[in-house]
Amino acid sequence: MTEAETIAAQITQLDADIASGSLIVRHGDTLRQARTLAEMKQIRSDLQARLDALTTKRRRVGYLRQSGKGL
């Protein structure tokens, strides 16, 4: 599984946990407890930013400059 797929799976699981109102999240053998719903939303936002950075293609921009009299 690639890093982007792993993060997407974590976001999906976190969305389900947020929807259920659970503050305790189990991911495999790891058990994590969030203090507040706002903290869970912040974690989701951070994961989404990481996923966006991994999947966004950068566009190369070039400039053409002409010098001379232009005759």
N, C-alpha and C positions, 0 to 999 in steps of 0.2 A: 504494500500500500504506500503510495506517495505521501509526502508531507501534506499536500493540499487535500488529499482524500481523507487523511487522518483528522485534519482540522475541521473539515466539513462534517465528518461523523461526530466530532465533539460538539459542534454547534447544534446539530440535530438532536443529540442527547440532551444538551443543555436547554434547548427550546422545550423539550418534553418535560424536563424537570421544573422549569419555570412555570409552564402551564399547569402542572400538577400542584404547585405550591410547595414542593419539597425543598428543604434547604440542605439536605444531605444527599450527596451524589456519589454513586459507586461506579467506577470505571475500571473494569477488570478486577484486579486485586486491590486497587487503591480506593480508599474511602475519603472523601473530602466533604467538609461542612462549611457552608457559607454563613456569614453572620446575618446578612440581610438580603432581601430580594434585589435591592439596588446594587449590592456587590455582585450578585449573579449576572445582572444585566450589564455591568461594567466588564465582567469577564467575557461575556458574549460579544460585546463591542470590540474588545481587544482581539479576540479570536477572529472576528470578521475582518478587522483591519489587517491582520496577518495573512488571512486567506486572500484578500483583495490584492495585497502586495505580491503574493506568489502568482496570482493568475492574471494580473494586469500586464498587457504587453506594452512595452515602451515604444513610442513612435520616434523615429529619427527625423529631425527637421533640418533641411539644408537651405542655404540662402545663395542665390546667384547674384553676383554683383558685377556690373559691367562698367568698365572705365574707358575713357577716351571721349572723342567728340561725338560719337554716335552717328557718323555720316553714312 
